[in-house]
Amino acid sequence: MNHRLLGKSGIKVSALGLGCWPIGGTLTNVEGKQASYGIVNDEESIKAIHRAIDLGVNFFDTADVYGAGHSEEILGEAIKGYRDDIVIATKFGNTFERKSRRITGTNTKPDYIRKACELSLKRINIDYIDLYWLHIWHVPKDDLISVKDTLDDLQSDGLIKSYGWSTDLSDLGEYFVKNSNCVAIEHELNVLHDMREIIDLCENNNLASVNRTVLAMGLLTGKYTANSKLPNNDVRGKNAPEWVKYFKNGKPDPEWLKKLDSIKEILMSDGRTMVQGALAWVWARSDKTIPIPGFKTIKQVEENIQAMEFGPLNEDQMREIDDILGERNFIYTIDE
């Protein structure tokens, strides 16, 4: 239970990874809206990573765009002296301006991918990336082929060990998987939002299912109520991007809160916190899943890691949740 494989790569990782988006700090998108969880304490971030390593976590997932490079730099600082024991995933595809910490667009051209890879290696201060993610949700099939060829070249050059795609589009995901050496798909997955087609894709092709938004952007921590209000410098705040569905107008969405309320007793059974129950559901969903909850503090890291002591939910608990929530998966497809 405490370790799983990154698909066909054969790389063994802790069953729980950690997502490094929150520790990147401030960032805005191309429209000027918040694209981060606000201000962060770098010293606390480094201590939290060290605590995670001490407790057995060896898988850290970041991206070049998180904090416009800042997340990668903090991760690189934290893992000094640990590199041989750590599996690092980072991403490419979003262009950004470092000084203003603003996303400026996207780019998947071969020259850009190679340059992005080299800059990530420099920021993290490592010689190779264990898992390199395409970070653009939708990429046309013709462009995917050139992306694949570039990633194969980076792999041959020893700059990356393996690669995958961060997307929730099952049809394009399957095309990429069938026509490349992809070893993993990173996608949204949590007890409120099942992704059956992506899970099937991973299981049928021996891919790792690396899971983001496992705590529904914090909703599954249980600390938010209908009256909670998020600050404006938070991606979940009043001016949140359209894709932020668990929070609306800076507050938790009532419909999602209602669904959570209906299953919280099951999640918190056997002595688990709600966070630990949410992670237990993800592990029980498939033996390919590897949740990567975000973090900012040592306390959050410790609570997440303790979930491994409880293990997955059992079949009866999973069935009961399915009976309560019913059909709840979101199917994303793009016609080509």
RACORSUL-V22123 format. One record per run of one state. SS is the DSSP state (alpha for helix, beta for strand, coil for the rest). FROM is the first residue (numbers start at 1). TO is the last residue. If there is no record, write none. Layout:
ss=<SS/SS>
from=<FROM/FROM>
to=<TO/TO>
This chain:
ss=<coil/beta/coil/alpha/coil/beta/coil/beta/coil/alpha/coil/beta/coil/beta/coil/alpha/coil/beta/coil/alpha/coil/alpha/coil/beta/coil/beta/coil/beta/coil/alpha/coil/beta/coil/alpha/coil/beta/coil/beta/alpha/coil/beta/coil/beta/coil/beta/coil/alpha/coil/beta/coil/alpha/coil/beta/coil/beta/coil/alpha/coil/alpha/coil/alpha/coil/beta/coil/alpha/coil/alpha/coil/beta/coil>
from=<1/3/6/7/10/12/15/16/20/22/25/28/29/34/35/42/55/59/62/66/79/83/86/87/93/94/98/102/107/110/125/129/135/141/157/160/167/169/170/179/184/189/190/191/193/194/196/205/208/213/216/222/247/249/251/253/254/268/269/272/274/286/289/295/298/311/315/326/332/333>
to=<2/5/6/9/11/14/15/19/21/24/27/28/33/34/41/54/58/61/65/78/82/85/86/92/93/97/101/106/109/124/128/134/140/156/159/166/168/169/178/183/188/189/190/192/193/195/204/207/212/215/221/246/248/250/252/253/267/268/271/273/285/288/294/297/310/314/325/331/332/336>
